[in-house]
Amino acid sequence: MPTTDLKDLTSTVEKLRKELHPDLDADFLKAVVRAEEENLEDDIEALRTIQAALKAVLIEKGAF
């Protein structure tokens, strides 16, 4: 994905997060977008990366 498209996608996701779910961790959403972008052909690896990011957020928030 071209860098400009990725920046536009990230910007849109962040805007929607702020409007619809401001309590959702912004860094987690960035990690999800990054994981999907870096693993376009490998859904299993993208999922592993997203799960690791979620676990890190939950640990940080004291929920895990």
Backbone bond lengths (Angstrom), bond angles and torsions (degrees), N, CA, C in turn:
res aa  C-N    CA-C-N  psi(-1)  N-CA   C-N-CA  omega(-1)  CA-C   N-CA-C  phi
1 M - - - 1.446 - - 1.528 107.54 -
2 P 1.316 117.67 130.94 1.463 119.66 177.56 1.526 111.76 -60.13
3 T 1.315 115.38 148.06 1.466 121.28 -177.26 1.524 112.09 -55.73
4 T 1.328 117.29 -40.47 1.469 119.41 -178.88 1.519 110.93 -64.95
5 D 1.341 117.26 -38.74 1.468 120.20 177.66 1.521 110.67 -64.74
6 L 1.326 116.08 -41.46 1.458 120.48 179.40 1.527 110.73 -64.32
7 K 1.317 116.91 -41.05 1.472 120.23 177.52 1.522 110.57 -64.30
8 D 1.324 117.04 -41.71 1.463 120.61 178.47 1.528 110.93 -63.70
9 L 1.325 116.35 -43.13 1.459 120.72 178.32 1.518 111.08 -62.24
10 T 1.323 116.16 -47.16 1.465 120.79 179.58 1.524 110.80 -61.51
11 S 1.305 116.43 -41.61 1.467 121.07 178.98 1.534 111.02 -63.17
12 T 1.311 116.77 -42.87 1.461 120.98 179.69 1.524 111.23 -65.95
13 V 1.329 116.64 -43.89 1.461 120.73 178.58 1.529 110.13 -61.05
14 E 1.319 116.64 -43.04 1.468 120.41 -179.92 1.533 110.94 -65.07
15 K 1.312 116.81 -41.22 1.472 120.20 178.32 1.531 110.42 -60.94
16 L 1.317 116.47 -45.95 1.465 120.32 179.29 1.524 111.51 -65.70
17 R 1.324 116.62 -38.35 1.469 119.82 177.74 1.524 110.11 -59.43
18 K 1.326 116.48 -47.06 1.468 120.77 -179.04 1.524 111.58 -62.08
19 E 1.331 116.08 -39.92 1.460 120.33 -176.85 1.535 112.67 -77.08
20 L 1.318 116.68 -42.04 1.454 120.30 -170.89 1.526 114.82 -101.35
21 H 1.326 116.51 -35.44 1.466 120.37 -174.84 1.533 110.70 -142.40
22 P 1.328 117.49 65.89 1.464 119.58 -175.95 1.530 113.78 -62.96
23 D 1.322 116.81 -17.78 1.461 119.94 178.68 1.529 112.80 -80.12
24 L 1.319 116.88 -12.16 1.461 121.61 178.59 1.530 109.24 -74.28
25 D 1.311 116.38 135.17 1.456 122.09 -176.30 1.538 111.45 -65.82
26 A 1.327 115.99 121.73 1.467 121.71 -177.74 1.525 111.58 -64.68
27 D 1.313 117.47 -39.62 1.469 120.13 179.98 1.527 111.52 -65.65
28 F 1.316 116.12 -34.09 1.461 119.36 177.07 1.529 110.06 -63.20
29 L 1.324 116.97 -45.74 1.463 119.51 179.93 1.521 111.41 -63.61
30 K 1.318 117.34 -38.38 1.471 120.23 175.94 1.519 110.10 -61.86
31 A 1.312 116.63 -40.05 1.467 120.74 179.20 1.528 111.03 -65.28
32 V 1.333 117.28 -37.18 1.464 120.92 178.09 1.527 110.02 -64.79
33 V 1.308 117.07 -47.15 1.463 120.66 179.56 1.527 109.82 -61.16
34 R 1.330 116.19 -45.29 1.465 120.95 179.88 1.527 110.91 -61.95
35 A 1.331 117.28 -44.33 1.466 121.48 -179.83 1.527 111.28 -60.87
36 E 1.301 116.16 -42.64 1.462 119.87 178.60 1.523 111.13 -66.36
37 E 1.309 116.59 -40.23 1.462 120.54 -179.01 1.524 111.21 -68.52
38 E 1.311 117.28 -39.67 1.458 121.54 -177.13 1.523 112.96 -78.37
39 N 1.321 117.30 -16.30 1.463 121.12 -176.65 1.530 111.28 -128.12
40 L 1.308 115.62 49.42 1.464 120.57 -176.05 1.524 112.95 -56.69
41 E 1.299 117.30 -35.84 1.459 121.57 -175.99 1.529 113.12 -101.70
42 D 1.323 117.23 0.25 1.467 120.26 -174.68 1.526 109.90 -129.86
43 D 1.315 115.61 86.21 1.467 120.75 -177.83 1.523 112.36 -62.07
44 I 1.323 116.71 -35.68 1.463 120.11 -178.48 1.531 110.16 -65.37
45 E 1.313 117.15 -44.15 1.466 119.97 179.11 1.529 110.95 -67.57
46 A 1.329 117.15 -38.70 1.466 120.20 176.63 1.518 109.91 -60.12
47 L 1.317 117.03 -44.16 1.457 121.36 179.36 1.525 111.32 -63.66
48 R 1.327 117.49 -41.87 1.467 120.70 177.47 1.533 110.76 -60.35
49 T 1.318 115.54 -43.50 1.461 120.09 -179.83 1.525 111.05 -64.24
50 I 1.318 116.38 -42.00 1.467 121.05 179.15 1.530 110.27 -66.19
51 Q 1.319 117.60 -41.28 1.461 120.79 177.83 1.527 111.14 -62.17
52 A 1.324 116.97 -39.83 1.466 120.70 178.47 1.530 110.35 -65.38
53 A 1.326 116.78 -40.24 1.467 120.36 178.71 1.525 110.30 -65.64
54 L 1.323 117.14 -40.69 1.464 120.94 178.54 1.520 110.70 -64.63
55 K 1.313 116.93 -44.07 1.460 120.59 178.94 1.533 110.59 -60.30
56 A 1.333 116.74 -41.24 1.470 120.67 179.01 1.526 111.07 -62.22
57 V 1.321 117.18 -41.51 1.467 120.90 179.05 1.518 110.37 -65.69
58 L 1.329 116.81 -43.85 1.457 120.23 -179.44 1.532 111.39 -64.19
59 I 1.319 117.09 -39.75 1.460 120.43 176.67 1.520 110.05 -63.89
60 E 1.319 116.26 -44.67 1.471 121.04 -179.94 1.522 111.84 -60.54
61 K 1.337 116.31 -37.21 1.465 121.32 -178.49 1.531 111.73 -84.42
62 G 1.337 116.90 -3.83 1.451 120.71 179.63 1.516 114.05 76.74
63 A 1.331 116.11 21.30 1.455 119.66 -177.47 1.523 112.44 -101.53
64 F 1.322 116.71 3.75 1.468 119.19 -177.71 1.500 110.29 -138.70
